[in-house]
């Protein structure tokens, strides 16, 4: 009886038991979901190599063609792919932040060469590589925002020169992000935290800069990629200023902008890469919406493709885009090399089928 009396005086009264049990079940379910999600975004030598490729190739209509580059540290593999580019011969180049190198492939995904090492010396990289691009002569430019500079190489990886340092003066950078070329081989770099676009000749000599307007048309606050059309108009992706694409003429004069925050056609959620095909259609990597969107040069929505997943035509964390002379499209997908909390939260909050990522 004395034992029973103590039970009756316990805070765990009978009427509270269902609430306590439900609470415990909720906690267990939460941590189970977090655990499964972490597993889904953690590199696995077996699952990643069989289920996920970091480079995905499509035709101009978004039809999946092929993919290559499983997760790993060997040649032809990636740990944290970022920028991607093509040359006139159809070769594909990609940078890897974690491996701190550039890898070169043929158009079918056959590994050719790689170069790069950790450091700040000539030809070396930090662990914060962003964009890569190839000019009309075949020289390769790498945006190294950790070292706040642009490094230039031959197509075989021979170091040519570099320029830039951290700062606000002309020719200096504070987190450079995108690089592109006009028809005169001038080099344009989005200087994200200095809120400007800088123009150089192809040796790195500073020419001019385009700064954000003070509100309204032509203003930007968080630039990512940049791309040119055949008239030397250029397009930049501004991921934080109402999530839009801005179009300028060859002298930096505002022409138009389009887009807003959202998941509908023509809307974006943290758009990153941007590219223009031979017909001046504009393609945007809509990262958090796990898709690619295609527009006319005046911003008219044409189509989109992609969804969250690892199946053909799907993406986990698409980052950059490149288009070759045949209008084949290459997408770099960070995928399980990007297990950030905000992406996990988004994934859970939208009630996606997390087991799909592990469905090999």
Buried (B, 14 or more C-beta within 10 A) or exposed (E): EEEEEEEEEEEEEEEEEEEEEEEEEEEEEEEEBEEBBEBBBEBBEEBBBEBBBBBBBBEBEBEBBBBBBBBBEEEBBBBBBBBBBBBEEBBBBBBBBBBBBBBBBEBEBEBBBBBBEEEEEEBBBBEBBBBBBBBEEEBBBBBBBBBBBBBBBEBEBEBBEBBBEBEEEEBBBBBBBBBBBBEEEBBBBBBBBBBBBBBBEBEBEBEEBBBBEEEEEBBBEBBBBBBBBEEBBBBBBBBEBEBBBBBBEBEBEBBBBBBEBEEEEBBBBBBBBBBBBEEBBBBBBBBBBBBBBBBEBEBEBBEBBBBBBBEEBBBBBBBBBBBBEEBBBBBBBBBBBBBEEEBBEBBBEEEBEBEBBEEE
